[in-house]
Amino acid sequence: MVSRRALHFVFKVGNRFQTTHFFRDVLGMKILRHEEFEEGCKASCNGPYDGKWSKTMVGFGPEDDHFVAELTYNYGIGDYKLGSDFMGITLASSQAVSNARNVEWPLSEVAEGVFETEAPGGYKFYLQNRDLPQSDPVLKVTLAVSDLQKSLNYWSNLLGMKIYEKDEQKQRALLGYADNQCKLELQGIKGTVDHAAAFGRIAFSCPKKELPDIEDLMKRENQKILTPLVSLDTPGKATVQVVILADPDGHEICFVGDEAFRELSKMDPEGSKLLDEAMAADKSDEWFAEQNKPKASG
């Protein structure tokens, strides 16, 4: 399954300015592209909301060979309740640790050389105070599961992921499509997985011709398909085909046709400027307005 790629994780964000500060100034990611939409996504990319929304892709490098974050902002919605589903993203970057200290962003050392921090909204990140020779510092995304074996059957046997590590005692497993890609870590928890309102989505690409096969397989195996194969338009950019699935615990999974996605996901040199302009024009972002209000003459 080397033809499949781990692409990004979708976060719902309530405050674009603070969130941008975290990803850009603390983690050290770049704004890769920014897109505005007037109405909700046909594949519920922005969640169960019908209004205006935006998508900002941030990462350490181009989406062709980096696992990135998709920051989804629904205008007028300032916060989302967190569940137990998303357990964190781990990355290796001594620069991110240094940045956090420089801007006094809260860090907590949870193991030797490993620091836990939170993005606005409460999303956890684990920063390893080291640098790796590989180009992408993002190592893994950790999701909670209620039955590890059932989840392994789904992700490995049905979706074709390789199992890199498995620890029955700690109820965890590490999976991926290739050695040089961001991995998916499944961590067993007691009880059911709560997705709440902040639930995210993990995305992968595959050759376009495989999308109907994935959908057919899930139908045969009586697995949940949230959005059958559909085409999604982005104004002025490539149209992509996607199918949206849900694993046994309800984690949303997007598979997108790789060929068109590579065209859609090209880095936009204007991305950072477009985001800054959108934030400045957004009257609902009171924090941004407060930071940029004229100083009182004195």
C-alpha positions as CSV (number, residue, x, y, z in Angstrom):
1,M,0.0,0.0,0.0
2,V,2.9,2.3,-0.6
3,S,0.7,4.2,-3.1
4,R,-1.3,5.5,-0.1
5,R,-0.1,8.5,1.8
6,A,-1.0,10.0,5.2
7,L,-1.9,13.6,4.5
8,H,-3.3,15.6,7.4
9,F,-5.4,15.8,10.5
10,V,-8.4,18.2,10.6
11,F,-8.8,20.4,13.7
12,K,-11.9,22.6,14.3
13,V,-10.6,25.9,15.7
14,G,-12.6,28.6,17.4
15,N,-9.9,31.4,17.3
16,R,-7.9,31.6,14.2
17,F,-5.5,34.2,15.5
18,Q,-4.4,32.3,18.6
19,T,-4.3,29.1,16.7
20,T,-2.2,30.6,13.9
21,H,0.2,32.0,16.5
22,F,0.6,28.5,17.9
23,F,1.2,26.6,14.7
24,R,3.3,29.4,13.0
25,D,5.3,30.9,15.9
26,V,5.5,28.1,18.4
27,L,5.7,24.9,16.3
28,G,7.4,26.7,13.5
29,M,5.0,25.5,10.7
30,K,4.4,27.4,7.5
31,I,1.0,28.6,6.1
32,L,0.8,26.4,3.0
33,R,-2.5,27.6,1.7
34,H,-5.7,29.3,2.8
35,E,-9.2,28.9,1.3
36,E,-12.5,30.5,2.1
37,F,-15.9,28.9,1.5
38,E,-19.3,30.5,1.5
39,E,-21.3,27.4,2.4
40,G,-20.7,24.0,4.2
41,C,-18.8,21.2,2.5
42,K,-20.6,18.3,0.8
43,A,-18.4,15.9,2.7
44,S,-18.8,17.7,6.0
45,C,-15.1,18.7,5.9
46,N,-16.0,21.6,8.3
47,G,-18.3,19.5,10.5
48,P,-22.1,19.6,10.6
49,Y,-22.3,23.3,9.8
50,D,-23.8,24.9,6.7
51,G,-22.4,28.5,6.9
52,K,-19.3,30.3,5.9
53,W,-16.0,28.6,6.8
54,S,-12.3,28.6,6.0
55,K,-9.6,26.0,5.7
56,T,-5.9,26.7,6.5
57,M,-3.2,24.1,5.8
58,V,-0.1,24.4,7.9
59,G,3.0,22.2,8.0
60,F,6.7,22.0,8.0
61,G,6.9,21.7,4.3
62,P,4.9,20.9,1.1
63,E,1.9,18.6,1.4
64,D,3.5,16.3,-1.2
65,D,5.9,14.9,1.4
66,H,4.8,16.3,4.8
67,F,2.0,15.4,7.2
68,V,0.2,18.7,7.9
69,A,-2.7,20.1,9.9
70,E,-5.9,21.4,8.4
71,L,-7.3,24.2,10.5
72,T,-11.1,24.4,9.9
73,Y,-12.8,27.6,11.1
74,N,-16.6,28.0,11.1
75,Y,-17.5,31.7,11.3
76,G,-19.3,32.6,14.4
77,I,-18.4,29.5,16.4
78,G,-15.8,30.3,19.1
79,D,-15.2,27.0,20.8
80,Y,-15.8,23.3,20.5
81,K,-16.1,20.8,23.4
82,L,-13.3,18.3,23.4
83,G,-13.9,14.5,23.7
84,S,-11.5,11.6,24.4
85,D,-10.9,10.7,20.8
86,F,-7.8,12.7,19.9
87,M,-4.9,12.0,22.1
88,G,-2.2,14.0,20.5
89,I,0.3,14.6,17.7
90,T,4.0,13.9,18.4
91,L,6.8,15.7,16.5
92,A,10.5,16.0,16.8
93,S,11.8,19.6,16.8
94,S,14.2,21.2,19.2
95,Q,13.3,24.5,17.5
96,A,9.6,24.1,18.5
97,V,10.7,23.6,22.1
98,S,12.9,26.6,21.9
99,N,10.2,28.7,20.3
100,A,7.7,27.7,23.0
101,R,10.2,28.8,25.7
102,N,10.9,32.1,24.0
103,V,7.3,33.1,23.7
104,E,6.5,31.6,27.1
105,W,4.0,29.0,25.8
106,P,3.2,26.5,28.5
107,L,5.3,23.3,28.4
108,S,5.3,20.3,30.7
109,E,8.1,17.7,30.6
110,V,6.3,14.3,30.6
111,A,9.4,12.2,29.9
112,E,13.0,12.9,29.4
113,G,13.3,15.4,26.5
114,V,9.5,15.1,25.7
115,F,7.3,18.1,26.4
116,E,3.5,18.2,26.4
117,T,1.8,21.4,25.3
118,E,-1.7,22.4,24.1
119,A,-2.9,24.2,21.0
120,P,-5.7,26.7,21.5
121,G,-8.9,24.6,22.0
122,G,-7.0,22.1,24.2
123,Y,-5.5,19.8,21.4
124,K,-2.4,18.1,22.8
125,F,1.0,18.1,21.1
126,Y,4.1,16.2,22.3
127,L,7.4,17.9,21.3
128,Q,10.5,15.8,21.4
129,N,13.6,18.0,22.0
130,R,15.6,16.6,19.2
131,D,15.9,16.8,15.4
132,L,15.8,13.9,12.9
133,P,17.5,13.6,9.6
134,Q,14.1,13.1,7.8
135,S,12.5,16.2,6.3
136,D,9.2,15.9,8.2
137,P,9.3,16.3,12.0
138,V,5.7,15.0,12.5
139,L,6.0,11.4,13.7
140,K,2.6,10.2,14.7
141,V,-1.1,11.0,15.4
142,T,-2.5,9.2,18.4
143,L,-6.2,8.2,18.5
144,A,-8.2,6.5,21.3
145,V,-9.8,3.2,20.6
146,S,-12.1,1.0,22.7
147,D,-11.1,-2.4,21.3
148,L,-7.5,-2.5,20.0
149,Q,-7.9,-5.8,18.2
150,K,-11.1,-4.7,16.5
151,S,-9.4,-1.5,15.4
152,L,-6.3,-3.3,14.2
153,N,-8.5,-5.6,12.0
154,Y,-10.1,-2.5,10.5
155,W,-7.0,-0.4,9.9
156,S,-4.6,-3.2,8.9
157,N,-6.8,-5.9,7.3
158,L,-9.3,-3.6,5.6
159,L,-7.4,-0.4,5.0
160,G,-4.0,-2.1,4.4
161,M,-1.9,-0.4,7.0
162,K,1.3,-2.1,8.1
163,I,1.6,-2.8,11.9
164,Y,5.0,-1.5,13.0
165,E,4.5,-2.0,16.7
166,K,2.0,-3.7,19.0
167,D,2.0,-3.8,22.8
168,E,-0.9,-5.8,24.2
169,Q,0.0,-4.9,27.8
170,K,-0.1,-1.2,27.1
171,Q,-2.9,-1.6,24.7
172,R,-1.2,0.4,21.9
173,A,-0.2,-0.2,18.3
174,L,1.7,1.8,15.7
175,L,0.6,1.6,12.0
176,G,1.5,3.3,8.7
177,Y,1.6,3.0,5.0
178,A,5.3,3.6,4.6
179,D,8.5,3.9,6.8
180,N,9.0,7.5,5.9
181,Q,5.4,8.6,6.6
182,C,3.7,9.9,9.7
183,K,2.3,7.0,11.6
184,L,-1.1,6.3,13.2
185,E,-0.9,5.2,16.9
186,L,-4.0,3.5,18.3
187,Q,-4.2,3.7,22.1
188,G,-6.8,1.6,24.0
189,I,-8.9,3.3,26.6
190,K,-11.6,2.1,29.0
191,G,-15.2,2.7,27.9
192,T,-16.4,4.2,24.7
193,V,-14.6,6.9,22.7
194,D,-16.3,10.3,23.0
195,H,-16.0,12.6,20.0
196,A,-17.9,15.5,21.4
197,A,-18.1,18.6,19.1
198,A,-14.4,19.0,18.4
199,F,-14.1,15.7,16.6
200,G,-11.5,15.7,13.9
201,R,-10.7,13.7,10.7
202,I,-7.6,12.0,9.4
203,A,-6.9,12.1,5.7
204,F,-5.1,9.8,3.3
205,S,-4.6,9.8,-0.4
206,C,-4.7,6.8,-2.8
207,P,-4.8,6.5,-6.6
208,K,-8.2,7.8,-7.8
209,K,-9.0,4.4,-9.3
210,E,-8.9,2.8,-5.8
211,L,-11.7,5.0,-4.3
212,P,-14.6,2.9,-5.7
213,D,-12.8,-0.2,-4.5
214,I,-12.5,1.2,-0.9
215,E,-16.2,2.1,-0.9
216,D,-17.2,-1.3,-2.2
217,L,-15.0,-3.1,0.4
218,M,-16.6,-1.2,3.2
219,K,-20.1,-2.0,1.9
220,R,-19.2,-5.7,1.7
221,E,-17.8,-5.6,5.2
222,N,-20.8,-3.7,6.6
223,Q,-18.6,-0.8,7.7
224,K,-19.8,2.7,8.0
225,I,-19.5,5.1,5.0
226,L,-20.2,8.6,6.1
227,T,-20.0,10.2,2.6
228,P,-20.1,8.0,-0.5
229,L,-17.8,8.9,-3.3
230,V,-18.3,12.5,-4.2
231,S,-16.5,15.4,-6.0
232,L,-15.5,18.4,-4.0
233,D,-14.8,21.8,-5.6
234,T,-12.4,24.5,-4.3
235,P,-12.9,27.9,-6.0
236,G,-10.1,28.4,-8.6
237,K,-8.4,25.1,-7.8
238,A,-8.6,21.4,-8.7
239,T,-11.7,19.3,-8.1
240,V,-11.0,16.2,-6.0
241,Q,-12.9,13.0,-5.3
242,V,-13.3,11.7,-1.8
243,V,-15.0,9.0,0.2
244,I,-15.4,9.5,3.9
245,L,-15.4,6.5,6.3
246,A,-15.8,5.9,10.0
247,D,-13.8,3.2,11.9
248,P,-15.3,1.0,14.7
249,D,-15.0,3.9,17.2
250,G,-16.4,6.5,14.8
251,H,-13.1,8.2,13.9
252,E,-13.7,10.0,10.6
253,I,-11.4,8.9,7.7
254,C,-11.1,10.7,4.4
255,F,-9.6,9.0,1.3
256,V,-8.9,11.4,-1.6
257,G,-7.8,10.8,-5.1
258,D,-4.0,11.4,-5.1
259,E,-3.6,12.8,-8.6
260,A,-6.0,15.7,-8.2
261,F,-5.1,16.3,-4.6
262,R,-1.4,16.9,-5.5
263,E,-2.7,19.6,-7.8
264,L,-5.1,21.1,-5.2
265,S,-2.5,21.0,-2.4
266,K,0.3,23.0,-4.1
267,M,1.7,25.6,-1.8
268,D,0.3,29.0,-2.3
269,P,2.8,31.8,-1.8
270,E,-0.1,34.1,-0.9
271,G,-1.5,31.7,1.7
272,S,-0.2,33.6,4.7
273,K,-1.4,36.9,3.4
274,L,-4.8,35.6,2.6
275,L,-5.2,34.2,6.1
276,D,-4.0,37.5,7.7
277,E,-6.5,39.4,5.6
278,A,-9.4,37.0,6.5
279,M,-8.6,37.3,10.2
280,A,-8.4,41.1,10.0
281,A,-11.8,41.2,8.2
282,D,-13.5,38.8,10.6
283,K,-15.5,40.8,13.1
284,S,-16.3,37.8,15.2
285,D,-12.7,37.3,16.1
286,E,-12.8,39.7,19.1
287,W,-9.3,38.7,20.2
288,F,-7.8,39.8,16.9
289,A,-9.7,43.1,17.0
290,E,-8.6,43.8,20.5
291,Q,-5.0,43.2,19.6
292,N,-5.2,45.5,16.6
293,K,-7.3,48.4,18.0
294,P,-5.8,51.9,17.8
295,K,-3.8,52.8,20.8
296,A,-5.2,55.6,23.0
297,S,-3.5,58.9,22.4
298,G,-1.7,59.9,25.4
